[in-house]
């Protein structure tokens, strides 16, 4: 029995990468019953029209960008399209993003580099309301539930950070961090003990990719400024360690 027969749905795609947006648009158009309503790099751009918001039934989201790596992004999504079915695309490298996807009730969770047939199957599942998660991502979601909550306060040597309050002190001196520097530091804290590559940081914090104009130099420059403000020595780092091409990792904190 074809459970999809007769069902139709309007789809909105949100992804900062223009190449991936085009690719996903082509996949959506190839699935019977799905109609592409809009596509954009961010929620507000993709869902700017009241007509699009009213008709949107499925939202395909890149969960690795800056917008969806916060509770605010998910709250905005549910405010704009409260009844929409969510198809999430993520590499699954950030436990925090996986936790948000779980709370945000993403019915389908897949890797962005999955085989096109797998993504199309996920879209068909979303059309009929059937859950379809990548097995590896599902295992990581389960692991995420067993992780301790994100610490709002960290201490590394003489450095004290209260990320929730936005306060940073070094040897009893207040250190001013820009919003961008705070977000980079917070992302490293959310991924303890795991190297974060420059490209992942670029997508998660800047919300862009090399193909959409982002560069690894942006990440390197921000890390350099952050290290300087935190009293870190790049040759013998006490706060942020570089692990070659693998990326950056926060030195053990408590």
Secondary structure, 3 states (H helix, E strand, C coil): CCCCCCCCEEEEEECCCHHHHHHHHHHHHCCCCEEEEEEECCHHHHCCCHHHHHHEEEEEEECCCCHHHCHHHHHHHHHHCCCCEEEEECCCCCHHHHHHHHHCCEEEEECCCCCHHHHHHHHHHHHHCCCEECHHHHHHHHHHHCCCCCCCEEEECCEEEECCCCEEEECCEECCCCHHHHHHHHHHHHCCCCCECHHHHHHHHHCCCHHHCCCHHHHHHHHHHHHHHCCCCCCCCCCEEECHHHCEEECCCC
